[in-house]
Amino acid sequence: MNAHTPNLTTRDIPDLSLMDTSRLIASGQATPLDVTQAVLKRVSEVDGALTAYIALTADRALAQAQTATDERAAGMDRGPLHGIPFALKDLCETDFAPTSAGLALLRDNQTGRNATVTTRLEQAGCVTIGKLGMTEGAYSGHNDKMAVPKNPWNSKLWAGSSSSGSGVSVAAGMAFGAIGSDTGGSIRFPSGCNGITGMKGTWGRVSRHGVFALADSLDHVGPMARSAEDCAAIMTAIAGADVNDPTALMAPVPDYLAACAGPIRGMRIGIDRAAVIDGAAPETAAVIAEAIAVYESLGAQIVPMSFPFPADAVDQWTVLCAIEVALAHQGRFPEQRDGYAPHLSELLDYGLSLTAKDVGAAMQWRLVYNGSVARAMHGLDAVLFPITSGPMPELDNIYGAPTAGKGENLGDMLKFTAPADFTGCPSLTLPGGFDSRGGPIGFQLMGHALTEDTLFKLGAAFQRVTDFHTKRPDLTPFR
């Protein structure tokens, strides 16, 4: 460490935000090698208990960090991610480590190529620490042969759905940012559960090339980090058109980090009070009420509105998800059924049982629903939702929930997350408080297509006057 930071030790570095660490490196007060060694030490101290990583690529990371240190010393600056330790959800393909997508039968799966997000992050100068654990196939439950990431705030609490390893790694200081994916809420659930920030962008804003599919028309890839600014820096690096993914949007990529600056006075945020406050558990309602008060104090207009929450939304989501999951696993299921855990095999069986009429009806339902959402959001910059209507469940309870609408409280779990997946609209998750168990409570801001810059602006404004995103879990029980 440099003498200019007498109060900062290498032990403190993993608890900084990505952007604070970037500034530390840019100023010469720490090198990428210093930072990477500090993060790897944190991993060695706590990941034995938290099990966020499925593969650690420490030697390669140290070599990358040394290269970044040399580049920085020579005056090269690749941008805010240059020399920043980062981790990948284990459905992003890498040519230097296996990609399992949470499937025990793919634990040693070598694809020999990198996902587009992998390549773009490394081109931006990221140091890849390793691959992060996740649920089986990015659906709801873990394969019993794979480790379950533990919530660092309280190991009895759920760490979120499929991007759980991503959420845990960032919250515990084992990476400054991570890639997550979201089909029904799997960036937003683990961001909320772990007290971090996450961006589920517009569908197609980030290429899905080389990312193992759950359900292609619902899948979104995005950043998870400690702050809106952190996520904005990552999003700027990974978003944009991709010749390898025809569904990646051609729209120019703004400087999302620059968009974080400035006032939000006059911006219009919709609130369906009956759904998000009157119908929520007291602790969740209190977090939403406080977020509203903060935005009002910043000059935003809080606009009463009625958002469509149809009773059959989860059933329709399940139909669309199930048929697309069946397509993604062609040639592997049912031929290798014994390698699958019940959660995913039940969904696959359901998908294979669906008729053309079932699927067509769900597709038509989605078109009508998306139109209803667009109408409800007309004239608004964003809509403010909780992640769930109550505090996050305990770990032992959540993975008992099977598929096809039969799981306990499945409708409550997806009520506020499925709309952004159906519509492909962007949604930013922000930490907003804590429950009586010490578990974080997050909320989300959902915007119109390709308005990630607006959401980052709203998120950064909230975080400039609140400190929820600066809180860190006590890792003593995991050391």
N, C-alpha and C positions, 0 to 999 in steps of 0.2 A: 504493500500500500504506500501511497505517496504521503509525504509529510504534510501536505496541504489539508489532509483530512484527519486531524489528530483524534477526533472523537468517533471515527468510523473504523471498525475493524472488519477483517474479512468475514468474521462470523455474522456481522450485521448485513452483509451484502444481499444474501438471499431474501431478506425481508423488504428490500426496496421494490419500488415499481419498475416496470420495464423502462419507462422514460427517464426516471431518476438514474437508473443504472446506465442508460445510454449517455446521459449528460456527464456522468462520472467518467465514463470511458473517453468521451469526446474531449473533456478537459484535461485528460492525462492523469487524473487522480487515481485511476485503476486501469489495468490492462484487461483485454478480453481473457487472457490466461488467468489473471487474478480472480476474475469473476467466475470463470468456468470451474476453477479449482474449488472455490467457495461453494458453488452449487453442488458439485459432485460430493463434497464433504457432507453437505446437508442430506443428500440422497443416502449416503452411507450410514448416516446417523438415524434416520427415521423411516426409510422406505421398507426396511425389514418388517416393520409393523403396519405401515400404511398400504403397502403393496400396490402403489400406483403404476409402477413400471413393469412391463412384461419383458422388455429387453433394454439393457443399458449399454450404450456404445461409447464407453468412457475413453478408451484409447483414441478412437477416431475424433471424439469431441476435443480432447486435449490437443491433437494435431491441428484441428481446425482453429482452435483458440490461439495456438501459436502463430498460425498463418495470419489470423486477424490482427494479432498484436504486431506482427511485422509490418502488415499493411498500414495499420494506423501510425506506426512509427515513421513510415515512409511518406506520410501525408495523404494516404488514400482514405476516402470516406464514402462508403457505400450507402450511407443513410443511417437512420436511427436504430436499425436492427443489426448493424455491423458489430459483431463480437458478442451478441446477446445469446445466452443459452436458451434453447427452445426445445419443445418435445412434441411428438406427433402421435395422435391417436392411431392405434394399431390397425386401422383400415386404410391408412395412407401408404401406398406402396413405396418401398425403398430398395435400392439395389445393394445396400450394405447391411440389411437385416431382414429377417423373415417378416411377413405380413399375415397375421392370423385372423384378423377381424373378429377376435373373440371366440373362434371355433377351435376346439381342441384338435380336431382332425386336420387343421391347417397350421398348427403350431410351428412347423418347419417349412412353411410355404415360401419358397424363394421365387419371386416373379422376375427378377433381373432388370427391373426398371423402376424409375421414380415417378410418383404422382406429380402432376403439375404443381400442386402446392408445395411439395417437397423441394422441387427444383427452384421455384420462385423464392422460397424462404432462404435457401442456401445461396442463391445469387445475391440476395439482399444482405448477406453476411452473417446469417444466423449460424450458431453453433448447435448442432443437433445432438442432444444428450441421449435420446433413446426413444423407444416406442412405449405407449401408454396402454394399460389394461382397459377393457371395455366389456360390455355385455355381449352375449353370443350373437354374432351377425348384426350387431347394432340394434337388436330388438330389446325386450324388456328385462330378461333375466340372464344370469351368468351360467355358463357351463360349469358343472361341479368339478371339472378337472382344471379350471382356471381360477386364479386368485381374484378375490373381490376387493377393489379399492375401498379403504376406510376413510370416513369423514374425519378430518383432523380437528374439528371443533368438538366432536363427541362421537366416539367410535360406534355408539349404538344407533346413531342416526344414519339415514340413507345418504349416500354420497351423490345421488342423482342417477339418471338412467345411463344410456350407453356411453356417454363421454365422461363417465365418473372418474377415470384415471386422469383425464385432462383437468377436471375441476380440482381434484385432490393435489395434483402436482403443483399447480399454481398457488393454491391456498397455503400449502406447506412450504413454499419457497424452494421447490425442487425443479422449477423452471420459471422463467419470467413470462412465458406465454405458451399456449398449446393450441393445437388444432382440434376442434370438435366437429361433430356433425349432428344435424337436427332433422328428424323425420316426423316426430310427434312432440318434441320438446327436449331433445337430448343435448342441446347447448344450454337451453334455459333452465332445465331442472338442475343439472350439476353446478351451473353458475349460481343459482339461487341457494342451493344446499351448502355450497362451500364459501359463500360470501365474496364472490368475485364478479367480474363484469364479462358479458359474452355478447357477441353479435351474430345473430342468425340473419344473414343478408337476404336480399332479393333472390328468388330462385334463378340460378344461372349467373349470378354476379361473380361467384367463385367457381372455377372449373372443377368438375368431378372426375376428370380423367385420372385414372389410377387410384381412385377411391372406391373401395368395395361397396357395392350398392346394397341398401336395404330395400328401398322403393324409389325408383328413379324419379318419378314425377313429384315426389314429396321430399326427397333428400336435399339438404342444404349443407354446405361446408363453410365453417367460419372460425374466427379467432376467439379465444378465451384468455383473459389476462386480468390484471388487478384494477385497471381503470379504463374509462372511455378513451382517454388519450392513448393508452397502451394498445387497445384493440384497434383504434383508428390507424396507428402506425403499421400494425400487422395487416390490416385490411387493404391499405394502400399498396402493399407489396404483393398480395396474393390475388387480388381481384382483376378481372378483365378478360377479354376475348382469348380463346385458345384454339389453335388449329386442330388440336387433338380432341376437342369437345365441341361439337357443333351447337350444343345447347348453351354454351357459355355466351353471355350477352356481349354484344359488340359495343355497347355504350362506353364512352370514354370514362376513365377512372379518375375521380377528383382526388385532390390532396385531402384525404379525410382528416389528417392531423391538423392541417390549417383550418379546417371547418370547425374544429372544437373551440376555437376562440370566438369571443364576442358575446354580446348580450342576446337574450332571448325574449326581450320585451315585445309583447304583441303576438307572440306565437300562440296558436290555439291547440289546446290539449283536451280531447274528449274524455268524459267520465260517465260510465253507466253506473250511477251510484247504487241502484238497486242490486246489481250483480256483484260489484266489486267491494262495496262497503257493507250495505245492509245484509247481503247474503254471505258474508265472509266470517270466519272465526275472529274473535276479538283481537288477537295479536296481529293477524293479517290486516284486519280493517284499520288498526292503529298505524301500521306501516304505510298503508295507502293514504290515510288521512294526513300523515306527516309529509309524505311526498307531495301531495296536493298543496299543502301549506307552503312548502319550500318553493314550489313553482309559482304560486301566487305572489310570494314575496319577491321573486325575480322578475315579475311583470308579465308572466304568461297568463293567458286567458283560459280559465277552466270552463269548458263548455259542456253542459248537460246533454247527454245523448242516450239513445237506446241501441245497443249492439246486438246483432243476431246471435243467439246461443241456442240453436235448434236441438231438441231432445234426441234426435237420431244422429247427431254429428259423429259421435264415437263409432256407431255402427257403420256409418258410411266411410269413415276414415279406415276402419278395420278392413272393409271390403277392398278398398283401393290399395292399402298396404299389403294385404295378404296375396292378392293376385300378382303384384309386382315382386314380392319376395319370392313367390314360386318361380317367377321368370329368372330372378337373379341366381337361384340355386338349381337351375336345370342341369342335369348331368351329375349332380351331387346328391340330390334328394328326389325320390326316396331311396335311391340305391345305397347310400351310406347312412341310413336312418340311425343306426346304432351309435354314430358319432355325434348325434345332436341331443341336446337337453330338451325336456318337455316343452318349455315355453315356445321355443322356435319351431319344433317339430309340429306342435299343435297348430301354430299359425300357418305353416306350410301345408298341412293337411287341409285346413280350412280353405286356403287359397286354391288348392287343386280341386276342391269340391265345388267351387263357384261356377255358375253358368254364365254364358254370354249375356243373358238378360240381367243377371245380378250386377255384372260389371258395367254394362251399359247404363243401367239405372243409377249406379253410383257416380258415373262420369257426368251424367246429366244433372244430378243433384248438385255436384260440385260447381258446375257452371252457374246454376241459379244462385247457389250460396255465395259464390264469389261476387256476383252482381249485387247481392244484398249487402255484403260488406262494403263494397265500393260506395254504394248509396249512403250507408250509415256514416262513412268516414268523409263524405264530401265536405269540403271547406275546412277540414281539420288538418293540422300538421302531424298529429300523432294521437293515439288512444292509449290511456294508461290502464294496465291490467296488473293484477297479482300474477304470480307463477301458478300457484294453486290457491284454492279458497281457504285453506287452513295450513298450519305449520307442516313442514315436511315429515313424512312418516318415519318410523324406525326401520332399520335395516332388516330385522327379522320378519317384519310384516310385509314389506313391499314385494319381495320376490315370490310370494305365494300367489300373485295375481296372474292367472292364465289369460288366454287370448279370446278373441271374438266376442268381446263385451262381457265376458263372464267374471272378470277380475273384480275384487273388492274395490269399490270407489274408483273404477277406471274412468267413469264419466267425469268425476270431479277432478281427476288428475289431468285429463286432456282438455277440459273445458276452455281454459284460457290459453293453451298452447297450440292446439290443432288449427285455430283460425289462420295463423300466420303460415302454417304448412299447406293448408288447402289453397290459400290465395297466392302463396309465394311472396308475401309482403315481408319486408325486413322488420326485425324486432330486436331491440337492445335490452339486455337484462342488467339491472343495477342493484347492488346491495343496499338494503333500506332499513335494516334493523335486526333484532335478535328475539328469539322466543325465550320462554322461561327455562328451557333446557340448555340455553347457550347456543342453540342452532341458529344460523343466519336465516333471514327472511329477505328475499329479493322481490323486485317488481319489474315489469317490462313496459317498454314504450314501443308500440307497433305503428309503423308508418306506411305510406304509399310506396309502390314499387320504385326502386332506385332513389330513395330518399335517405340512404344511410348517412349522408352528410348532415341532414337535419337531425337525425336521431343522435349522432355523435355530439352535435352542438348542444342538444338538450341534456344529454348525459353528462357532458363535461361541465356544463353550468351547474347542475345539481351537485356534482362532486367538488366543485370549487368552494361550496358553502356547507358541505357536510363531510363527515369523516368516516363513514361506514366502510368505505373502500380502503381505508388505511389500517383497519383493525387486523390483527394477526392472531391465529389460534395459538394456544399454549401447547407446544409440542413435547413438553416434559414427559407425559405418559407414554410417548412413542419412542423415546430415546433408549 
